[in-house]
Amino acid sequence: MPYKHEDNAFEYRTLGTDGLACDVCGKPIGPDDQVAVCPDCGAVVCKDCCEDGRFDEHECDEWGDMDEGSD
């Protein structure tokens, strides 16, 4: 879940780039759009999804052990 302040509000930021989409709803994200970033997996979630509760639909990808099978 993205970092929240003590008042339970998401920490929003702008990314300054095009070409990304919200991980929850798929909405294209512009360079000046406010988003939250999941600290666990880096997923970008639009402000609308955070504020209407749809962020709860986000599930972090399970990457597994990156060193698995290497000695």
MMTF fields as JSON, N, C-alpha, C and O atoms, coordinates in Angstrom:
{
  "mmtfVersion": "1.0.0",
  "mmtfProducer": "UNKNOWN",
  "numBonds": 283,
  "numAtoms": 284,
  "numGroups": 71,
  "numChains": 1,
  "numModels": 1,
  "chainsPerModel": [1],
  "groupsPerChain": [71],
  "chainIdList": ["A"],
  "bondAtomList": [4, 2, 8, 6, 12, 10, 16, 14, 20, 18, 24, 22, 28, 26, 32, 30, 36, 34, 40, 38, 44, 42, 48, 46, 52, 50, 56, 54, 60, 58, 64, 62, 68, 66, 72, 70, 76, 74, 80, 78, 84, 82, 88, 86, 92, 90, 96, 94, 100, 98, 104, 102, 108, 106, 112, 110, 116, 114, 120, 118, 124, 122, 128, 126, 132, 130, 136, 134, 140, 138, 144, 142, 148, 146, 152, 150, 156, 154, 160, 158, 164, 162, 168, 166, 172, 170, 176, 174, 180, 178, 184, 182, 188, 186, 192, 190, 196, 194, 200, 198, 204, 202, 208, 206, 212, 210, 216, 214, 220, 218, 224, 222, 228, 226, 232, 230, 236, 234, 240, 238, 244, 242, 248, 246, 252, 250, 256, 254, 260, 258, 264, 262, 268, 266, 272, 270, 276, 274, 280, 278],
  "bondOrderList": [1, 1, 1, 1, 1, 1, 1, 1, 1, 1, 1, 1, 1, 1, 1, 1, 1, 1, 1, 1, 1, 1, 1, 1, 1, 1, 1, 1, 1, 1, 1, 1, 1, 1, 1, 1, 1, 1, 1, 1, 1, 1, 1, 1, 1, 1, 1, 1, 1, 1, 1, 1, 1, 1, 1, 1, 1, 1, 1, 1, 1, 1, 1, 1, 1, 1, 1, 1, 1, 1],
  "groupList": [{"groupName": "MET", "atomNameList": ["N", "CA", "C", "O"], "elementList": ["N", "C", "C", "O"], "formalChargeList": [0, 0, 0, 0], "bondAtomList": [1, 0, 2, 1, 3, 2], "bondOrderList": [1, 1, 2], "singleLetterCode": "M", "chemCompType": "L-PEPTIDE LINKING"}, {"groupName": "PRO", "atomNameList": ["N", "CA", "C", "O"], "elementList": ["N", "C", "C", "O"], "formalChargeList": [0, 0, 0, 0], "bondAtomList": [1, 0, 2, 1, 3, 2], "bondOrderList": [1, 1, 2], "singleLetterCode": "P", "chemCompType": "L-PEPTIDE LINKING"}, {"groupName": "TYR", "atomNameList": ["N", "CA", "C", "O"], "elementList": ["N", "C", "C", "O"], "formalChargeList": [0, 0, 0, 0], "bondAtomList": [1, 0, 2, 1, 3, 2], "bondOrderList": [1, 1, 2], "singleLetterCode": "Y", "chemCompType": "L-PEPTIDE LINKING"}, {"groupName": "LYS", "atomNameList": ["N", "CA", "C", "O"], "elementList": ["N", "C", "C", "O"], "formalChargeList": [0, 0, 0, 0], "bondAtomList": [1, 0, 2, 1, 3, 2], "bondOrderList": [1, 1, 2], "singleLetterCode": "K", "chemCompType": "L-PEPTIDE LINKING"}, {"groupName": "HIS", "atomNameList": ["N", "CA", "C", "O"], "elementList": ["N", "C", "C", "O"], "formalChargeList": [0, 0, 0, 0], "bondAtomList": [1, 0, 2, 1, 3, 2], "bondOrderList": [1, 1, 2], "singleLetterCode": "H", "chemCompType": "L-PEPTIDE LINKING"}, {"groupName": "GLU", "atomNameList": ["N", "CA", "C", "O"], "elementList": ["N", "C", "C", "O"], "formalChargeList": [0, 0, 0, 0], "bondAtomList": [1, 0, 2, 1, 3, 2], "bondOrderList": [1, 1, 2], "singleLetterCode": "E", "chemCompType": "L-PEPTIDE LINKING"}, {"groupName": "ASP", "atomNameList": ["N", "CA", "C", "O"], "elementList": ["N", "C", "C", "O"], "formalChargeList": [0, 0, 0, 0], "bondAtomList": [1, 0, 2, 1, 3, 2], "bondOrderList": [1, 1, 2], "singleLetterCode": "D", "chemCompType": "L-PEPTIDE LINKING"}, {"groupName": "ASN", "atomNameList": ["N", "CA", "C", "O"], "elementList": ["N", "C", "C", "O"], "formalChargeList": [0, 0, 0, 0], "bondAtomList": [1, 0, 2, 1, 3, 2], "bondOrderList": [1, 1, 2], "singleLetterCode": "N", "chemCompType": "L-PEPTIDE LINKING"}, {"groupName": "ALA", "atomNameList": ["N", "CA", "C", "O"], "elementList": ["N", "C", "C", "O"], "formalChargeList": [0, 0, 0, 0], "bondAtomList": [1, 0, 2, 1, 3, 2], "bondOrderList": [1, 1, 2], "singleLetterCode": "A", "chemCompType": "L-PEPTIDE LINKING"}, {"groupName": "PHE", "atomNameList": ["N", "CA", "C", "O"], "elementList": ["N", "C", "C", "O"], "formalChargeList": [0, 0, 0, 0], "bondAtomList": [1, 0, 2, 1, 3, 2], "bondOrderList": [1, 1, 2], "singleLetterCode": "F", "chemCompType": "L-PEPTIDE LINKING"}, {"groupName": "ARG", "atomNameList": ["N", "CA", "C", "O"], "elementList": ["N", "C", "C", "O"], "formalChargeList": [0, 0, 0, 0], "bondAtomList": [1, 0, 2, 1, 3, 2], "bondOrderList": [1, 1, 2], "singleLetterCode": "R", "chemCompType": "L-PEPTIDE LINKING"}, {"groupName": "THR", "atomNameList": ["N", "CA", "C", "O"], "elementList": ["N", "C", "C", "O"], "formalChargeList": [0, 0, 0, 0], "bondAtomList": [1, 0, 2, 1, 3, 2], "bondOrderList": [1, 1, 2], "singleLetterCode": "T", "chemCompType": "L-PEPTIDE LINKING"}, {"groupName": "LEU", "atomNameList": ["N", "CA", "C", "O"], "elementList": ["N", "C", "C", "O"], "formalChargeList": [0, 0, 0, 0], "bondAtomList": [1, 0, 2, 1, 3, 2], "bondOrderList": [1, 1, 2], "singleLetterCode": "L", "chemCompType": "L-PEPTIDE LINKING"}, {"groupName": "GLY", "atomNameList": ["N", "CA", "C", "O"], "elementList": ["N", "C", "C", "O"], "formalChargeList": [0, 0, 0, 0], "bondAtomList": [1, 0, 2, 1, 3, 2], "bondOrderList": [1, 1, 2], "singleLetterCode": "G", "chemCompType": "PEPTIDE LINKING"}, {"groupName": "CYS", "atomNameList": ["N", "CA", "C", "O"], "elementList": ["N", "C", "C", "O"], "formalChargeList": [0, 0, 0, 0], "bondAtomList": [1, 0, 2, 1, 3, 2], "bondOrderList": [1, 1, 2], "singleLetterCode": "C", "chemCompType": "L-PEPTIDE LINKING"}, {"groupName": "VAL", "atomNameList": ["N", "CA", "C", "O"], "elementList": ["N", "C", "C", "O"], "formalChargeList": [0, 0, 0, 0], "bondAtomList": [1, 0, 2, 1, 3, 2], "bondOrderList": [1, 1, 2], "singleLetterCode": "V", "chemCompType": "L-PEPTIDE LINKING"}, {"groupName": "ILE", "atomNameList": ["N", "CA", "C", "O"], "elementList": ["N", "C", "C", "O"], "formalChargeList": [0, 0, 0, 0], "bondAtomList": [1, 0, 2, 1, 3, 2], "bondOrderList": [1, 1, 2], "singleLetterCode": "I", "chemCompType": "L-PEPTIDE LINKING"}, {"groupName": "GLN", "atomNameList": ["N", "CA", "C", "O"], "elementList": ["N", "C", "C", "O"], "formalChargeList": [0, 0, 0, 0], "bondAtomList": [1, 0, 2, 1, 3, 2], "bondOrderList": [1, 1, 2], "singleLetterCode": "Q", "chemCompType": "L-PEPTIDE LINKING"}, {"groupName": "TRP", "atomNameList": ["N", "CA", "C", "O"], "elementList": ["N", "C", "C", "O"], "formalChargeList": [0, 0, 0, 0], "bondAtomList": [1, 0, 2, 1, 3, 2], "bondOrderList": [1, 1, 2], "singleLetterCode": "W", "chemCompType": "L-PEPTIDE LINKING"}, {"groupName": "SER", "atomNameList": ["N", "CA", "C", "O"], "elementList": ["N", "C", "C", "O"], "formalChargeList": [0, 0, 0, 0], "bondAtomList": [1, 0, 2, 1, 3, 2], "bondOrderList": [1, 1, 2], "singleLetterCode": "S", "chemCompType": "L-PEPTIDE LINKING"}],
  "groupTypeList": [0, 1, 2, 3, 4, 5, 6, 7, 8, 9, 5, 2, 10, 11, 12, 13, 11, 6, 13, 12, 8, 14, 6, 15, 14, 13, 3, 1, 16, 13, 1, 6, 6, 17, 15, 8, 15, 14, 1, 6, 14, 13, 8, 15, 15, 14, 3, 6, 14, 14, 5, 6, 13, 10, 9, 6, 5, 4, 5, 14, 6, 5, 18, 13, 6, 0, 6, 5, 13, 19, 6],
  "groupIdList": [1, 2, 3, 4, 5, 6, 7, 8, 9, 10, 11, 12, 13, 14, 15, 16, 17, 18, 19, 20, 21, 22, 23, 24, 25, 26, 27, 28, 29, 30, 31, 32, 33, 34, 35, 36, 37, 38, 39, 40, 41, 42, 43, 44, 45, 46, 47, 48, 49, 50, 51, 52, 53, 54, 55, 56, 57, 58, 59, 60, 61, 62, 63, 64, 65, 66, 67, 68, 69, 70, 71],
  "secStructList": [7, 7, 7, 5, 7, 6, 6, 1, 7, 5, 7, 7, 3, 3, 7, 7, 7, 1, 1, 3, 3, 7, 6, 6, 6, 7, 7, 3, 3, 7, 6, 6, 7, 3, 3, 3, 3, 7, 6, 6, 6, 7, 7, 3, 3, 3, 2, 2, 2, 2, 2, 6, 6, 4, 4, 4, 4, 7, 7, 7, 7, 7, 7, 7, 7, 6, 6, 6, 6, 7, 7],
  "xCoordList": [0.843, 0.0, 0.887, 1.904, 0.532, 1.36, 1.476, 0.61, 2.565, 2.798, 1.659, 1.21, 1.189, 0.156, 0.701, 1.476, 0.286, 0.622, -0.196, -1.095, 0.124, -0.609, -2.105, -2.901, -2.506, -3.93, -4.594, -5.729, -3.882, -4.374, -4.575, -5.343, -3.897, -3.97, -2.786, -1.686, -3.008, -1.93, -0.915, -1.265, 0.325, 1.356, 1.371, 1.756, 0.955, 0.902, 2.135, 2.765, 2.464, 3.574, 3.253, 2.358, 3.974, 3.873, 5.122, 6.184, 5.003, 6.124, 6.891, 8.036, 6.274, 6.973, 7.238, 8.131, 6.472, 6.689, 5.365, 4.423, 5.296, 4.14, 4.448, 5.573, 3.451, 3.669, 3.329, 3.477, 2.877, 2.48, 0.968, 0.296, 0.441, -0.992, -1.21, -0.353, -2.359, -2.711, -2.755, -3.33, -2.145, -2.102, -3.478, -3.7, -4.394, -5.721, -6.731, -7.376, -6.88, -7.94, -7.441, -8.244, -6.139, -5.581, -5.58, -5.148, -6.062, -6.107, -4.695, -3.795, -4.485, -3.167, -2.8, -3.65, -1.543, -1.058, -0.154, 0.829, -0.508, 0.272, 1.366, 1.389, 2.263, 3.405, 3.022, 3.787, 1.852, 1.438, 0.341, -0.143, -0.059, -1.091, -0.526, 0.6, -1.316, -0.882, -1.163, -2.25, -0.172, -0.27, 0.329, 1.057, 0.008, 0.672, 1.462, 1.053, 2.595, 3.443, 3.547, 3.892, 3.248, 3.334, 4.793, 5.619, 5.133, 6.523, 6.995, 8.198, 6.063, 6.428, 6.779, 7.703, 6.039, 6.275, 6.478, 6.833, 6.26, 6.461, 5.283, 5.396, 4.152, 2.973, 2.528, 2.548, 2.128, 1.643, 0.119, -0.495, -0.494, -1.95, -2.442, -1.944, -3.423, -3.933, -4.651, -5.098, -4.744, -5.367, -6.828, -7.313, -7.539, -8.952, -9.115, -10.002, -8.276, -8.373, -8.038, -8.639, -7.084, -6.736, -7.889, -8.213, -8.505, -9.518, -10.878, -11.666, -11.17, -12.47, -12.385, -13.359, -11.225, -11.085, -10.687, -10.508, -10.544, -10.177, -8.73, -8.347, -7.912, -6.548, -6.527, -5.583, -7.561, -7.628, -7.653, -7.389, -7.966, -7.945, -6.529, -6.303, -5.562, -4.179, -3.555, -3.694, -2.875, -2.11, -0.696, -0.48, 0.266, 1.666, 2.018, 1.549, 2.847, 3.34, 4.266, 5.02, 4.199, 5.113, 6.286, 6.159, 7.419, 8.615, 9.362, 10.135, 9.144, 9.883, 11.3, 11.666, 12.083, 13.47, 14.32, 14.46, 14.879, 15.654, 16.938, 17.499, 17.381, 18.619, 18.352, 19.288, 17.112, 16.759, 17.497, 17.497, 18.102, 18.795, 20.221, 20.908, 20.682, 22.057, 22.916, 22.477, 24.11, 25.029, 26.216, 27.098],
  "yCoordList": [-1.179, 0.0, 1.24, 1.26, 2.263, 3.462, 4.064, 3.889, 4.772, 5.422, 6.372, 7.124, 6.343, 7.265, 8.093, 7.604, 9.35, 10.216, 9.81, 8.973, 10.411, 10.099, 10.355, 9.684, 11.32, 11.611, 10.637, 10.855, 9.563, 8.487, 8.936, 8.317, 9.998, 10.462, 9.899, 9.775, 9.561, 9.068, 10.172, 11.352, 9.793, 10.744, 10.731, 9.738, 11.828, 11.914, 12.607, 13.419, 12.27, 12.909, 12.935, 12.226, 13.743, 13.72, 13.039, 13.123, 12.364, 11.596, 12.333, 11.986, 13.346, 14.133, 13.406, 13.792, 12.354, 11.594, 11.03, 10.855, 10.752, 10.087, 8.598, 8.156, 7.851, 6.454, 5.459, 4.255, 5.915, 4.996, 4.995, 5.92, 3.959, 3.861, 3.396, 2.734, 3.744, 3.322, 1.798, 1.154, 1.236, -0.218, -0.806, -2.0, 0.018, -0.475, -0.31, -1.282, 0.909, 1.16, 1.269, 1.241, 1.391, 1.47, 2.856, 3.026, 3.856, 5.234, 5.724, 5.569, 6.317, 6.875, 7.972, 8.766, 8.007, 8.989, 9.975, 9.597, 11.25, 12.313, 12.806, 12.444, 13.622, 14.09, 14.922, 14.986, 15.564, 16.407, 15.783, 16.42, 14.544, 13.875, 13.41, 12.917, 13.572, 13.113, 11.627, 11.15, 10.909, 9.463, 9.078, 9.855, 7.874, 7.258, 6.076, 5.441, 5.785, 4.681, 3.673, 4.028, 2.421, 1.365, 1.165, 0.888, 1.298, 1.123, -0.328, -0.59, -1.265, -2.679, -3.155, -3.95, -2.669, -3.186, -2.089, -2.389, -0.824, 0.277, 0.544, 1.352, -0.115, 0.115, 1.566, 2.143, 2.142, 3.511, 3.471, 2.793, 4.209, 4.205, 5.641, 6.502, 5.904, 7.27, 7.738, 6.937, 9.049, 9.661, 9.243, 9.019, 9.134, 8.733, 7.365, 7.185, 6.406, 5.062, 5.052, 4.302, 5.881, 5.964, 6.547, 6.054, 7.595, 8.312, 7.623, 7.858, 6.777, 6.108, 4.663, 3.916, 4.273, 2.967, 1.836, 0.703, 2.125, 1.051, 0.6, -0.44, 1.377, 0.922, -0.445, -1.212, -0.758, -2.061, -3.212, -4.355, -2.932, -3.959, -4.279, -5.298, -3.394, -3.6, -4.75, -4.827, -5.629, -6.704, -6.631, -6.583, -6.625, -6.586, -7.856, -8.945, -7.704, -8.865, -9.658, -9.091, -10.956, -11.804, -12.135, -12.915, -11.539, -11.716, -12.988, -13.501, -13.5, -14.683, -14.34, -13.168, -15.348, -15.162, -14.95, -15.86, -13.771, -13.443, -14.291, -14.465, -14.807, -15.597, -17.078, -17.876, -17.465, -18.88, -19.587, -19.139, -20.665, -21.48, -21.031, -21.686, -19.956, -19.532, -19.881, -19.77, -20.291, -20.674, -19.762, -19.926],
  "zCoordList": [0.0, 0.0, 0.0, 0.693, -0.75, -0.754, 0.633, 1.491, 0.821, 2.103, 2.427, 1.562, 3.67, 4.122, 5.276, 6.098, 5.323, 6.441, 7.663, 7.569, 8.813, 10.036, 9.905, 10.563, 9.061, 8.889, 7.914, 7.491, 7.558, 6.692, 5.246, 4.511, 4.831, 3.452, 2.666, 3.204, 1.407, 0.562, 0.3, 0.279, 0.104, -0.322, -1.841, -2.457, -2.436, -3.895, -4.437, -3.76, -5.669, -6.378, -7.863, -8.324, -8.602, -10.056, -10.579, -9.961, -11.715, -12.247, -13.335, -13.625, -13.942, -14.957, -16.26, -17.015, -16.536, -17.766, -18.274, -17.501, -19.554, -20.163, -20.32, -20.087, -20.71, -21.064, -19.977, -20.191, -18.815, -17.754, -17.63, -18.088, -17.013, -16.766, -15.335, -14.75, -14.778, -13.426, -13.379, -14.257, -12.35, -12.201, -11.881, -12.079, -11.391, -11.015, -12.147, -12.541, -12.677, -13.661, -15.097, -16.03, -15.287, -16.632, -17.25, -18.39, -16.507, -17.014, -17.325, -16.499, -18.51, -18.831, -17.831, -17.427, -17.442, -16.479, -17.194, -17.831, -17.075, -17.694, -16.757, -15.581, -17.27, -16.475, -15.262, -14.3, -15.281, -14.161, -13.301, -12.366, -13.606, -12.824, -11.484, -11.41, -10.434, -9.121, -8.976, -9.301, -8.486, -8.309, -6.955, -6.336, -6.517, -5.378, -5.922, -6.894, -5.292, -5.727, -4.586, -3.459, -4.89, -3.881, -3.493, -4.361, -2.212, -1.797, -1.867, -1.851, -1.943, -1.979, -3.38, -3.551, -4.402, -5.75, -6.798, -7.938, -6.43, -7.369, -8.286, -9.209, -8.056, -8.889, -8.765, -7.678, -9.885, -9.933, -9.928, -10.753, -8.983, -8.836, -8.893, -8.168, -9.759, -9.921, -8.654, -7.834, -8.528, -7.356, -7.234, -6.125, -8.36, -8.316, -7.659, -6.824, -8.023, -7.452, -5.96, -5.19, -5.558, -4.142, -3.339, -2.259, -3.869, -3.113, -3.09, -2.174, -4.079, -4.042, -3.549, -3.636, -3.033, -2.41, -3.336, -2.887, -4.631, -5.562, -5.403, -5.937, -4.667, -4.456, -3.806, -3.997, -3.039, -2.373, -3.377, -3.004, -4.644, -5.683, -6.154, -6.807, -5.816, -6.235, -5.448, -4.227, -6.153, -5.527, -6.065, -7.276, -5.154, -5.567, -6.334, -6.003, -7.36, -8.097, -7.192, -6.4, -7.317, -6.565, -7.468, -8.412, -7.169, -7.995, -7.635, -8.443, -6.438, -6.029, -5.653, -5.568, -5.431, -5.039, -6.292, -7.11, -6.44, -7.629, -7.728, -8.81, -6.588, -6.58, -6.696, -6.643, -6.853, -6.905, -8.03, -9.177, -7.687, -8.684, -8.978, -9.762, -8.391, -8.631, -7.441, -6.297, -7.698, -6.612, -6.581, -5.737]
}
